[in-house]
Amino acid sequence: MACSKNFFDDVKKQLECPVCHEQFTDAREPKILTCLHTFCKTCLTAWLLRQQREGELTCPTCRRITQCSENDINELPSNLLYKQLVEIVEAYSGRLGDEDSPHCEICDEQKALKFYCVQCNAFLCEDCAGFHDKGRVFKSHDVKEISNFNSNDVQKYVRRPNICKKHEDEVRYYCEKCNICICRDCDLLEHREHKIISLDHGLDLKKSDITKMTQEAEAVSRRLQEQQANLEKQRTRFDINFDLSTLEIHRVAEHWIDLIRKHEEAMTKELLKRKESFETEFSVKMKEVNKELNDIRNSLDFARDILERDNLPEILNVEETLGRRFEDFSLSDFSSDQIELKTPAVKCVANYRFFSEGELGELVDL
């Protein structure tokens, strides 16, 4: 019983309109778009009015456009499988009281349908099921509880004979001109001049047509699969070369970074060497200048002291010595031209054009 419940639960989910999530019914008839998606007529009618596109209906799922003549949803083909599945679910649910609720297919009364005859492809009430397999004609029929209905029974049910809605007779023929299935009265009254063949013959013809279409579609599918495989190969190739190129970019960058770092190290070392040389020379010269300046200041102090004392004998006594001392100062190297150190100041002149971006490497198409 649990398995059967799961079966009907799965069927019910399949029979829900993807837009409103209501179950398909006669009022909410399942309609098929050209993209093969199915929606209820109620939702498609509202969707068409909302879009306001004359004669065109966009699929709510895939956005593919379906031509809708005169904005009439009724012109779209119905999903007959879903309609038949709705009949099965309604029979299982035992819904009673509504005008269109299920009828027993033997007594044609609105009763709870609790049984199913496999051979008759019919749902039966409990009373009819009780004597259905008692008669000689129906003795071999397999009557089962509807709770045991399964997917194999569905396949048999959907293949049961159709009834002509106009004449309430079994559909027996196929009209090639009108491309519809008809009953005997339809043949005699409305299709007398048309080419009429048996349902089996018509089925063979249509299966042949569909087979040709499926073969063409399968050929397209194979080509698309080849394109898919080809695209995957291209993606794989691209990904491989992407990874290799990424590694090469990093390798080139590291190479130049290493060279630049080595150049930086060498230039810095040379600069420090020159600074050391400059500092040494500067220190020597500065000491010499300081010593000479100190000697001059001492000599000047000595001379000013003598002058302040206003003692002529003392002045005469040191005049010659002071003269020679000051003459030495005037002849000194420091008193002539400005001192120029042999170690010149330096400036780093950057060579930004040593290489351009293109010389570092570039991406090329394969």
LINZI-V193548 format. One record per residue. N is the residue number from 0. PSI is psi in whole degrees, -180 to 180 (999 if undefined). NEAR is the number of other C-alpha atoms within 10 Angstrom. D_LAST is the distance of its C-alpha to the last C-alpha in whole Angstrom. Layout:
# LINZI-V193548
n->N psi->PSI near->NEAR d_last->D_LAST
n->N psi->PSI near->NEAR d_last->D_LAST
This chain:
# LINZI-V193548
n->0 psi->-40 near->9 d_last->64
n->1 psi->-41 near->8 d_last->61
n->2 psi->-42 near->12 d_last->59
n->3 psi->-42 near->15 d_last->60
n->4 psi->-43 near->15 d_last->60
n->5 psi->-38 near->11 d_last->56
n->6 psi->-50 near->16 d_last->56
n->7 psi->-33 near->20 d_last->57
n->8 psi->-42 near->13 d_last->56
n->9 psi->-41 near->11 d_last->52
n->10 psi->-41 near->17 d_last->53
n->11 psi->-42 near->18 d_last->55
n->12 psi->-38 near->13 d_last->51
n->13 psi->-27 near->14 d_last->50
n->14 psi->17 near->23 d_last->52
n->15 psi->134 near->19 d_last->51
n->16 psi->129 near->21 d_last->50
n->17 psi->-18 near->17 d_last->47
n->18 psi->-57 near->14 d_last->48
n->19 psi->-12 near->11 d_last->52
n->20 psi->21 near->12 d_last->52
n->21 psi->154 near->15 d_last->55
n->22 psi->142 near->17 d_last->56
n->23 psi->141 near->23 d_last->56
n->24 psi->-174 near->18 d_last->59
n->25 psi->-38 near->12 d_last->61
n->26 psi->-42 near->9 d_last->61
n->27 psi->62 near->16 d_last->57
n->28 psi->133 near->23 d_last->56
n->29 psi->125 near->29 d_last->52
n->30 psi->142 near->26 d_last->50
n->31 psi->130 near->19 d_last->47
n->32 psi->170 near->22 d_last->44
n->33 psi->-20 near->14 d_last->42
n->34 psi->0 near->14 d_last->39
n->35 psi->11 near->10 d_last->42
n->36 psi->146 near->16 d_last->42
n->37 psi->134 near->24 d_last->46
n->38 psi->162 near->27 d_last->48
n->39 psi->153 near->28 d_last->52
n->40 psi->-36 near->23 d_last->54
n->41 psi->-47 near->17 d_last->55
n->42 psi->-40 near->20 d_last->52
n->43 psi->-37 near->23 d_last->50
n->44 psi->-47 near->15 d_last->53
n->45 psi->-40 near->10 d_last->53
n->46 psi->-40 near->16 d_last->49
n->47 psi->-42 near->20 d_last->49
n->48 psi->-38 near->13 d_last->52
n->49 psi->-37 near->9 d_last->50
n->50 psi->-33 near->11 d_last->47
n->51 psi->46 near->11 d_last->49
n->52 psi->111 near->12 d_last->47
n->53 psi->118 near->13 d_last->49
n->54 psi->8 near->14 d_last->48
n->55 psi->136 near->17 d_last->45
n->56 psi->122 near->25 d_last->45
n->57 psi->130 near->19 d_last->42
n->58 psi->128 near->20 d_last->41
n->59 psi->-20 near->15 d_last->42
n->60 psi->-55 near->12 d_last->39
n->61 psi->-4 near->9 d_last->36
n->62 psi->8 near->10 d_last->37
n->63 psi->144 near->14 d_last->37
n->64 psi->134 near->15 d_last->40
n->65 psi->129 near->16 d_last->43
n->66 psi->128 near->15 d_last->45
n->67 psi->99 near->19 d_last->48
n->68 psi->125 near->14 d_last->51
n->69 psi->28 near->10 d_last->54
n->70 psi->31 near->17 d_last->52
n->71 psi->107 near->12 d_last->54
n->72 psi->-26 near->20 d_last->53
n->73 psi->-21 near->13 d_last->55
n->74 psi->-17 near->12 d_last->53
n->75 psi->146 near->17 d_last->50
n->76 psi->144 near->13 d_last->51
n->77 psi->152 near->19 d_last->52
n->78 psi->95 near->18 d_last->51
n->79 psi->-36 near->14 d_last->54
n->80 psi->-45 near->14 d_last->53
n->81 psi->-39 near->21 d_last->53
n->82 psi->-40 near->19 d_last->56
n->83 psi->-36 near->15 d_last->58
n->84 psi->-34 near->20 d_last->56
n->85 psi->-41 near->21 d_last->58
n->86 psi->-42 near->17 d_last->61
n->87 psi->-46 near->22 d_last->61
n->88 psi->-40 near->17 d_last->60
n->89 psi->-38 near->17 d_last->63
n->90 psi->-40 near->25 d_last->65
n->91 psi->-38 near->22 d_last->64
n->92 psi->-20 near->15 d_last->65
n->93 psi->30 near->15 d_last->69
n->94 psi->125 near->16 d_last->69
n->95 psi->161 near->16 d_last->72
n->96 psi->-31 near->10 d_last->74
n->97 psi->155 near->8 d_last->71
n->98 psi->-37 near->7 d_last->72
n->99 psi->22 near->11 d_last->69
n->100 psi->159 near->15 d_last->69
n->101 psi->144 near->24 d_last->69
n->102 psi->147 near->18 d_last->72
n->103 psi->133 near->22 d_last->73
n->104 psi->5 near->17 d_last->72
n->105 psi->-57 near->15 d_last->75
n->106 psi->-9 near->12 d_last->78
n->107 psi->28 near->11 d_last->75
n->108 psi->153 near->12 d_last->77
n->109 psi->98 near->19 d_last->75
n->110 psi->164 near->20 d_last->75
n->111 psi->125 near->20 d_last->73
n->112 psi->110 near->27 d_last->71
n->113 psi->-7 near->20 d_last->71
n->114 psi->162 near->25 d_last->70
n->115 psi->130 near->26 d_last->68
n->116 psi->119 near->21 d_last->69
n->117 psi->-43 near->18 d_last->66
n->118 psi->-39 near->15 d_last->67
n->119 psi->-13 near->16 d_last->68
n->120 psi->46 near->18 d_last->65
n->121 psi->146 near->17 d_last->68
n->122 psi->134 near->29 d_last->68
n->123 psi->150 near->29 d_last->72
n->124 psi->171 near->22 d_last->74
n->125 psi->-37 near->17 d_last->76
n->126 psi->-48 near->15 d_last->80
n->127 psi->-35 near->16 d_last->78
n->128 psi->-28 near->21 d_last->76
n->129 psi->-34 near->12 d_last->79
n->130 psi->1 near->11 d_last->81
n->131 psi->-43 near->19 d_last->77
n->132 psi->14 near->16 d_last->77
n->133 psi->-30 near->12 d_last->81
n->134 psi->160 near->10 d_last->81
n->135 psi->-39 near->9 d_last->81
n->136 psi->-38 near->9 d_last->78
n->137 psi->9 near->15 d_last->76
n->138 psi->-35 near->12 d_last->77
n->139 psi->-1 near->11 d_last->74
n->140 psi->146 near->16 d_last->72
n->141 psi->102 near->13 d_last->70
n->142 psi->122 near->22 d_last->71
n->143 psi->158 near->16 d_last->69
n->144 psi->143 near->16 d_last->69
n->145 psi->-23 near->19 d_last->66
n->146 psi->-18 near->17 d_last->65
n->147 psi->9 near->15 d_last->64
n->148 psi->136 near->21 d_last->62
n->149 psi->-177 near->14 d_last->58
n->150 psi->-33 near->12 d_last->55
n->151 psi->-39 near->9 d_last->56
n->152 psi->-34 near->15 d_last->59
n->153 psi->-45 near->16 d_last->57
n->154 psi->-40 near->11 d_last->55
n->155 psi->-39 near->13 d_last->59
n->156 psi->-43 near->20 d_last->60
n->157 psi->-15 near->17 d_last->57
n->158 psi->6 near->11 d_last->58
n->159 psi->157 near->12 d_last->62
n->160 psi->139 near->12 d_last->63
n->161 psi->154 near->15 d_last->63
n->162 psi->132 near->15 d_last->66
n->163 psi->125 near->17 d_last->66
n->164 psi->-28 near->11 d_last->67
n->165 psi->-42 near->10 d_last->69
n->166 psi->-1 near->13 d_last->71
n->167 psi->40 near->11 d_last->71
n->168 psi->160 near->16 d_last->70
n->169 psi->135 near->15 d_last->68
n->170 psi->124 near->20 d_last->65
n->171 psi->-17 near->19 d_last->65
n->172 psi->168 near->20 d_last->63
n->173 psi->126 near->22 d_last->60
n->174 psi->115 near->20 d_last->60
n->175 psi->-36 near->14 d_last->57
n->176 psi->-47 near->11 d_last->58
n->177 psi->-13 near->12 d_last->58
n->178 psi->46 near->11 d_last->56
n->179 psi->161 near->10 d_last->58
n->180 psi->139 near->21 d_last->60
n->181 psi->163 near->27 d_last->64
n->182 psi->-177 near->20 d_last->67
n->183 psi->-41 near->15 d_last->70
n->184 psi->-38 near->17 d_last->72
n->185 psi->-42 near->19 d_last->69
n->186 psi->-46 near->19 d_last->68
n->187 psi->-35 near->10 d_last->72
n->188 psi->-32 near->9 d_last->72
n->189 psi->-19 near->10 d_last->69
n->190 psi->28 near->16 d_last->67
n->191 psi->-38 near->12 d_last->69
n->192 psi->0 near->10 d_last->68
n->193 psi->164 near->12 d_last->64
n->194 psi->114 near->12 d_last->63
n->195 psi->133 near->20 d_last->63
n->196 psi->169 near->15 d_last->62
n->197 psi->161 near->15 d_last->62
n->198 psi->-39 near->16 d_last->60
n->199 psi->-43 near->12 d_last->59
n->200 psi->-44 near->13 d_last->58
n->201 psi->-39 near->19 d_last->56
n->202 psi->-43 near->13 d_last->54
n->203 psi->-43 near->12 d_last->53
n->204 psi->-47 near->13 d_last->52
n->205 psi->-36 near->13 d_last->50
n->206 psi->-37 near->12 d_last->49
n->207 psi->-43 near->12 d_last->47
n->208 psi->-46 near->12 d_last->46
n->209 psi->-38 near->12 d_last->44
n->210 psi->-43 near->12 d_last->43
n->211 psi->-43 near->12 d_last->41
n->212 psi->-41 near->12 d_last->40
n->213 psi->-36 near->13 d_last->39
n->214 psi->-42 near->12 d_last->37
n->215 psi->-42 near->12 d_last->35
n->216 psi->-37 near->12 d_last->34
n->217 psi->-37 near->12 d_last->33
n->218 psi->-43 near->12 d_last->31
n->219 psi->-40 near->12 d_last->29
n->220 psi->-42 near->13 d_last->29
n->221 psi->-41 near->12 d_last->28
n->222 psi->-40 near->12 d_last->25
n->223 psi->-37 near->12 d_last->24
n->224 psi->-38 near->12 d_last->24
n->225 psi->-42 near->12 d_last->22
n->226 psi->-39 near->12 d_last->20
n->227 psi->-47 near->12 d_last->20
n->228 psi->-40 near->12 d_last->19
n->229 psi->-42 near->12 d_last->16
n->230 psi->-39 near->12 d_last->16
n->231 psi->-40 near->12 d_last->17
n->232 psi->-43 near->12 d_last->14
n->233 psi->-40 near->12 d_last->11
n->234 psi->-43 near->12 d_last->13
n->235 psi->-46 near->12 d_last->14
n->236 psi->-44 near->12 d_last->10
n->237 psi->-45 near->13 d_last->10
n->238 psi->-41 near->12 d_last->13
n->239 psi->-48 near->12 d_last->12
n->240 psi->-30 near->13 d_last->9
n->241 psi->-47 near->12 d_last->12
n->242 psi->-43 near->12 d_last->15
n->243 psi->-42 near->12 d_last->13
n->244 psi->-39 near->13 d_last->12
n->245 psi->-44 near->11 d_last->15
n->246 psi->-41 near->12 d_last->17
n->247 psi->-41 near->13 d_last->16
n->248 psi->-45 near->16 d_last->17
n->249 psi->-39 near->12 d_last->20
n->250 psi->-46 near->12 d_last->20
n->251 psi->-43 near->13 d_last->20
n->252 psi->-45 near->14 d_last->22
n->253 psi->-37 near->12 d_last->25
n->254 psi->-50 near->12 d_last->24
n->255 psi->-36 near->13 d_last->25
n->256 psi->-41 near->12 d_last->28
n->257 psi->-45 near->12 d_last->29
n->258 psi->-43 near->12 d_last->30
n->259 psi->-41 near->12 d_last->31
n->260 psi->-41 near->12 d_last->34
n->261 psi->-41 near->12 d_last->35
n->262 psi->-42 near->12 d_last->35
n->263 psi->-44 near->12 d_last->37
n->264 psi->-44 near->12 d_last->39
n->265 psi->-45 near->12 d_last->40
n->266 psi->-41 near->13 d_last->41
n->267 psi->-41 near->12 d_last->43
n->268 psi->-43 near->12 d_last->45
n->269 psi->-40 near->12 d_last->46
n->270 psi->-42 near->15 d_last->47
n->271 psi->-38 near->12 d_last->49
n->272 psi->-44 near->12 d_last->50
n->273 psi->-37 near->16 d_last->51
n->274 psi->-42 near->16 d_last->53
n->275 psi->-43 near->13 d_last->55
n->276 psi->-43 near->15 d_last->56
n->277 psi->-46 near->17 d_last->57
n->278 psi->-38 near->13 d_last->59
n->279 psi->-50 near->13 d_last->61
n->280 psi->-42 near->14 d_last->62
n->281 psi->-43 near->16 d_last->62
n->282 psi->-44 near->12 d_last->65
n->283 psi->-50 near->12 d_last->67
n->284 psi->-41 near->16 d_last->67
n->285 psi->-38 near->12 d_last->68
n->286 psi->-43 near->11 d_last->71
n->287 psi->-45 near->13 d_last->72
n->288 psi->-43 near->15 d_last->72
n->289 psi->-42 near->12 d_last->74
n->290 psi->-45 near->12 d_last->76
n->291 psi->-42 near->16 d_last->77
n->292 psi->-39 near->14 d_last->78
n->293 psi->-40 near->12 d_last->80
n->294 psi->-43 near->14 d_last->82
n->295 psi->-44 near->15 d_last->82
n->296 psi->-41 near->12 d_last->83
n->297 psi->-42 near->12 d_last->86
n->298 psi->-40 near->16 d_last->87
n->299 psi->-41 near->13 d_last->88
n->300 psi->-41 near->12 d_last->89
n->301 psi->-46 near->12 d_last->92
n->302 psi->-42 near->15 d_last->93
n->303 psi->-36 near->11 d_last->93
n->304 psi->-43 near->11 d_last->95
n->305 psi->-44 near->15 d_last->97
n->306 psi->-37 near->13 d_last->98
n->307 psi->-29 near->8 d_last->98
n->308 psi->-14 near->10 d_last->101
n->309 psi->44 near->10 d_last->103
n->310 psi->107 near->10 d_last->105
n->311 psi->-44 near->10 d_last->105
n->312 psi->-38 near->9 d_last->106
n->313 psi->-40 near->12 d_last->103
n->314 psi->-46 near->15 d_last->101
n->315 psi->-31 near->10 d_last->102
n->316 psi->-34 near->10 d_last->102
n->317 psi->-1 near->12 d_last->98
n->318 psi->-46 near->14 d_last->97
n->319 psi->-40 near->10 d_last->96
n->320 psi->-44 near->11 d_last->94
n->321 psi->-38 near->16 d_last->92
n->322 psi->-46 near->11 d_last->92
n->323 psi->-35 near->11 d_last->90
n->324 psi->-45 near->14 d_last->88
n->325 psi->-31 near->14 d_last->87
n->326 psi->-39 near->11 d_last->86
n->327 psi->-40 near->11 d_last->84
n->328 psi->-41 near->17 d_last->82
n->329 psi->-25 near->12 d_last->82
n->330 psi->-3 near->10 d_last->81
n->331 psi->151 near->11 d_last->78
n->332 psi->-27 near->12 d_last->74
n->333 psi->-16 near->15 d_last->74
n->334 psi->-9 near->11 d_last->76
n->335 psi->-125 near->9 d_last->74
n->336 psi->163 near->7 d_last->70
n->337 psi->139 near->8 d_last->68
n->338 psi->127 near->11 d_last->67
n->339 psi->121 near->9 d_last->63
n->340 psi->146 near->11 d_last->61
n->341 psi->-27 near->10 d_last->59
n->342 psi->109 near->15 d_last->56
n->343 psi->163 near->11 d_last->55
n->344 psi->154 near->9 d_last->53
n->345 psi->157 near->9 d_last->49
n->346 psi->135 near->7 d_last->46
n->347 psi->118 near->7 d_last->42
n->348 psi->107 near->6 d_last->40
n->349 psi->139 near->7 d_last->37
n->350 psi->84 near->7 d_last->34
n->351 psi->-12 near->7 d_last->31
n->352 psi->18 near->7 d_last->30
n->353 psi->-37 near->7 d_last->29
n->354 psi->152 near->9 d_last->25
n->355 psi->174 near->9 d_last->23
n->356 psi->-40 near->8 d_last->21
n->357 psi->-31 near->8 d_last->18
n->358 psi->-19 near->8 d_last->19
n->359 psi->-20 near->11 d_last->19
n->360 psi->160 near->12 d_last->15
n->361 psi->165 near->8 d_last->13
n->362 psi->134 near->8 d_last->9
n->363 psi->147 near->5 d_last->6
n->364 psi->141 near->3 d_last->4
n->365 psi->999 near->5 d_last->0
